[in-house]
Amino acid sequence: MFGQKKIAMIVAEFLGAAILATVFYSIVARTAFPLFTGLAAGTAYGMLIVVLGGASGAHANPAVTLGLWTLGKIQSAQAIVYIAAQMLGGLAAWALLKYFLGRSLTSLAAGQFEWKILVAEAVGMAVFTFGLAAARLRDFDNSKLAVTAGISLVIGTLVASMASNGVLNPAVAVGIQSWNWAYAGGPIIGAIIGMNLYGLIFAPDVLLKKTKNKK
């Protein structure tokens, strides 16, 4: 039923989200300086692309998967499997962090939904995925993709951190207990805007070719 390639894809997305969540929390728990968080997240994401990109593309983020789905870069069934694996990875990171710390994680999110947080997460994610879309649509090689995606995530995290925790990832938000609907919805909205904005304005030829190929 599941071949080695499909298993590798699922495990890659699971591990990618779990690693990002663990790295993110290891910095957030020690400092509130967003540059360190952004650098850690960007470096980890670049590493994941190099190591796991050949297996799954290393989305490691439900919002990234949904954004690429809107561009036609991933099929619906595959996107659902990816998102499920990513969210499970976030939950696994949560359990691991609780084990390491010997206690339950304190919530890092505001108690209630705040529009400012949603907007910050959406804008930061749009910045990140604008750069990521450029790399994906222009078919950058693995090293250029890793560098572009990593730097884009650093910048996006810094932008979002002005009004939020700068998580930019619903699976990571679950893993580090920075979860409410603003941290879930903001990245999804931002990913769809950022990726489609780049695709429609700067790479319409690429999208047109993909539409013709489908026909």
Stockholm file with secondary structure:
# STOCKHOLM 1.0

chainA/1-215         MFGQKKIAMIVAEFLGAAILATVFYSIVARTAFPLFTGLAAGTAYGMLIVVLGGASGAHANPAVTLGLWTLGKIQSAQAIVYIAAQMLGGLAAWALLKYFLGRSLTSLAAGQFEWKILVAEAVGMAVFTFGLAAARLRDFDNSKLAVTAGISLVIGTLVASMASNGVLNPAVAVGIQSWNWAYAGGPIIGAIIGMNLYGLIFAPDVLLKKTKNKK
#=GR chainA/1-215 SS CCCHHHHHHHHHHHHHHHHHHHHHHHHHTTCCCHHHHHHHHHHHHHHHHHHHHHHHCCCCSHHHHHHHHHTTSSCHHHHHHHHHHHHHHHHHHHHHHHHHHTSCCCCCSCSSCCHHHHHHHHHHHHHHHHHHHHHHHTTCCHHHHHHHHHHHHHHHHHHHTTTSCCCCCHHHHHHTTCCSHHHHHHHHHHHHHHHHHHHHHHCHHHHHHHHHHHC
#=GC SS_cons         CCCHHHHHHHHHHHHHHHHHHHHHHHHHTTCCCHHHHHHHHHHHHHHHHHHHHHHHCCCCSHHHHHHHHHTTSSCHHHHHHHHHHHHHHHHHHHHHHHHHHTSCCCCCSCSSCCHHHHHHHHHHHHHHHHHHHHHHHTTCCHHHHHHHHHHHHHHHHHHHTTTSCCCCCHHHHHHTTCCSHHHHHHHHHHHHHHHHHHHHHHCHHHHHHHHHHHC
//
